[in-house]
Amino acid sequence: MATSAPADASSPPAPQRQTEPARKAVRVVVKGRVTGVGFRDWTASTAESLGLAGWVRNRRDGSVEALLSGDPAKIEDMITRRLPVGPPAATVTAVVPSPAEPVDPSAGFEIKFTV
């Protein structure tokens, strides 16, 4: 009595999917003494060091607005630990996040004109 190999033994292995890294985006408005203190440059430099994409700009109301896109843990770090402190000359009174659509990571991080 011949035994046959299990049916899946001769089947090629299922292709492994490369999973996309989780990406998230958040728009933040930072309030306080945040204009004229290098906040945009500091934000761009800090975001780039974390591998985040997006942009930052001053607003005419004296706040700074940014879009942070990338690894959710790094965005959380930026929102909870870094933006509330900011550069040395800044005094942050509030960081107000809201959901946003992720941007292409290859877009990098840019400083935009005031709105």
C-alpha positions in Angstrom: 0.0 0.0 0.0 1.6 3.2 -1.2 1.3 6.3 0.8 1.1 9.6 -0.9 2.7 12.8 0.4 0.4 15.4 1.8 -1.0 17.6 -0.9 0.6 20.8 0.4 4.1 19.2 0.5 4.5 19.6 -3.3 2.9 23.1 -3.4 5.2 26.0 -3.6 5.2 28.1 -0.4 2.8 31.0 -0.4 4.6 34.3 -1.3 5.3 36.4 1.7 3.9 39.8 1.6 6.1 42.7 2.6 4.0 44.7 5.0 4.1 48.4 4.6 5.3 50.1 7.8 2.4 51.7 9.7 2.0 55.3 8.8 0.0 58.0 10.4 -0.4 61.7 10.0 -1.3 64.4 12.4 -1.8 68.2 11.9 -0.8 70.2 15.0 -1.2 73.8 16.0 1.3 75.0 18.5 0.4 78.0 20.6 2.4 80.3 22.8 5.6 82.3 22.1 6.4 80.3 19.0 7.1 82.8 16.3 10.4 84.7 15.9 12.2 82.1 18.1 13.3 79.6 15.4 10.4 77.2 16.0 9.9 76.3 12.3 13.6 75.5 11.8 13.7 73.5 15.0 10.5 71.6 14.1 11.8 70.8 10.6 15.2 69.6 12.0 13.6 67.6 14.8 11.0 66.0 12.4 13.7 65.1 9.9 15.9 63.5 12.6 12.9 61.3 13.5 12.4 60.3 9.8 9.0 62.2 9.6 7.7 63.8 6.5 5.4 66.9 6.3 5.7 70.6 6.7 5.6 73.5 9.2 4.5 77.1 8.8 3.8 80.2 10.9 0.2 81.4 11.1 -0.8 85.1 11.2 -2.5 84.5 14.6 1.0 83.9 16.1 0.7 80.1 16.2 2.7 77.5 14.3 1.0 74.8 12.3 2.7 71.5 11.2 1.8 68.3 9.4 3.7 65.3 10.8 3.6 62.1 8.8 5.3 58.8 9.4 5.8 56.2 12.1 3.0 56.5 14.7 5.4 56.1 17.7 7.7 58.9 16.4 4.8 61.2 15.8 3.6 60.5 19.3 7.1 61.4 20.6 7.1 64.6 18.7 3.6 65.6 19.9 4.0 64.6 23.6 7.7 65.2 24.3 9.3 67.5 21.8 6.7 70.1 20.6 5.6 71.0 24.2 9.2 72.1 24.9 10.3 73.4 21.5 13.6 75.3 21.0 15.2 77.2 23.9 13.6 80.6 23.2 10.0 79.3 22.8 7.3 79.1 25.4 4.6 76.6 24.3 1.2 76.9 26.0 -0.7 74.3 23.9 -0.2 71.6 21.3 -3.5 70.9 19.5 -3.4 67.7 17.3 -6.0 66.6 14.8 -6.0 63.7 12.3 -4.7 64.2 8.8 -3.9 62.2 5.7 -0.3 60.7 5.5 2.0 62.2 2.9 4.6 60.4 0.7 7.7 59.8 2.9 9.9 60.7 0.0 8.5 64.2 0.2 10.7 65.0 3.1 10.0 67.9 5.5 9.6 71.5 4.3 9.2 74.9 5.8 6.2 76.7 4.2 5.3 80.4 4.0 3.1 82.0 6.6 -0.7 81.8 6.2 
